[in-house]
Amino acid sequence: MRSLLALLGVAPLACGDSGGGSGGASETSTSTGPASTAEPTAAVPTSSTGGGSDIEPKSGTWTYGGSTIVDNSCGGDPPTDPAGNFTITVTSPGKFTVNDGDFDEAFECTYSGDSYSCPDRIVSTYKDPNIDATVTSSLDVDGTLLSATEVDGTQTVKLTCTGASCALAASSLGYTLPCEYSYTFTATAN
């Protein structure tokens, strides 16, 4: 179950599912930063409200507050509920990292004013050894730093497939490939 959730972009924000992969299939998770399953993702400032100084997010533990799907070309009901905690660490002016236990590495985001952006990155690749299909999940996050302790944002998950059996992979996932979906979320510092 965890491999499928990671593939669909939920793990990046903090899914909280600690199950293993599905029998016989191999999974590889690569990440350039934490996102929670809610893995879907932490927010960082994007635009300034007023005088133009940056809102710097508080370094430390944050908790997702909920999510809502806003666009879906995948069909079905993709996972969107970020849950649990993630960590934001301000690394320099205008930059921070997000770390979530579901990812091997933290990912970097930038902020300016009250806006933030976490660039598109591959979060997982799934190859079923029984068919010629490799499904890759990538995601990006953009949002608003409402204050140093509150953010909102939109996470966009993109699913692609390579190989001769992509139609079979799409059928077993219950989605149209390639596709993408996005959802909005909120988070607060603890």
Secondary structure, 3 states (H helix, E strand, C coil): CHHHHHHCCCCCECCCCCCCCCCCCEEECCCCCCCECCCCCCCCCCCCCCCCCCCCCCCEEEEEEEEEEEEECCCCCCCCCCCCEEEEEEEECCEEEEECCCCCCCEEEEEECCEEEEEEEEEEEEECCCCCCEEEEEEEEEEEEEECCEEEEEEEEEEEEECCCHHHHHHHHCCCCCEEEEEEEEEEEC
